[in-house]
Amino acid sequence: MIMTLDLPDELVAEAMQLTDIKIKNQVIILALQEYIKKNKVADLRSYKGKVDLDINIDLLRNRDAHLN
């Protein structure tokens, strides 16, 4: 998709310096990807403590559960 954006030069320059990315297009793509990832993680965190999974991780991973 081609579009024209009016972005603050200082903001783009700082992002490029922090990421060591030399192409403006790539730094904007990275920023969008990171924003999306951050929001997906936040959505997943909202389920913390709300889902009861009665599972045995050792059994699922074929490990010997503490055999005594």
C-alpha positions as CSV (number, residue, x, y, z in Angstrom):
1,M,0.0,0.0,0.0
2,I,1.4,3.4,-1.0
3,M,0.6,6.3,1.2
4,T,2.0,9.7,2.2
5,L,2.6,10.3,5.9
6,D,3.6,13.4,7.8
7,L,5.8,12.1,10.6
8,P,8.0,14.1,12.9
9,D,11.6,13.9,11.7
10,E,13.0,13.6,15.2
11,L,10.8,10.7,16.0
12,V,11.7,8.7,12.9
13,A,15.4,9.5,13.3
14,E,15.3,8.4,16.9
15,A,13.6,5.1,16.0
16,M,16.1,4.5,13.2
17,Q,19.0,5.1,15.6
18,L,17.6,2.8,18.3
19,T,16.9,0.0,15.9
20,D,19.9,0.5,13.7
21,I,17.6,0.4,10.7
22,K,18.7,2.7,7.8
23,I,15.5,2.7,5.8
24,K,12.5,4.7,7.0
25,N,10.0,2.3,5.5
26,Q,11.5,-0.6,7.4
27,V,11.5,1.2,10.8
28,I,7.8,2.1,10.3
29,I,7.0,-1.5,9.5
30,L,8.8,-2.6,12.6
31,A,7.0,-0.1,14.7
32,L,3.6,-1.3,13.5
33,Q,4.6,-5.0,14.0
34,E,5.7,-4.2,17.6
35,Y,2.6,-2.3,18.3
36,I,0.4,-5.1,17.1
37,K,2.4,-7.7,19.1
38,K,2.2,-5.5,22.3
39,N,-1.6,-5.3,22.0
40,K,-2.0,-9.1,21.3
41,V,0.1,-9.8,24.4
42,A,-2.1,-7.4,26.4
43,D,-5.2,-9.2,25.2
44,L,-3.7,-12.5,26.3
45,R,-2.9,-11.1,29.7
46,S,-6.5,-10.3,30.3
47,Y,-7.2,-14.0,30.5
48,K,-4.7,-14.5,33.3
49,G,-6.4,-16.3,36.1
50,K,-9.7,-16.7,34.2
51,V,-9.0,-19.9,32.5
52,D,-8.7,-23.1,34.5
53,L,-6.6,-25.6,32.7
54,D,-6.5,-28.8,34.7
55,I,-3.5,-30.3,32.9
56,N,-0.2,-31.9,33.9
57,I,2.6,-30.3,31.9
58,D,5.0,-33.1,32.7
59,L,2.6,-35.7,31.4
60,L,2.0,-33.7,28.2
61,R,5.7,-33.4,27.6
62,N,6.2,-37.1,28.3
63,R,8.3,-36.5,31.3
64,D,8.5,-38.7,34.3
65,A,6.4,-36.9,36.9
66,H,8.0,-37.0,40.3
67,L,7.9,-40.8,40.7
68,N,8.4,-41.7,44.4
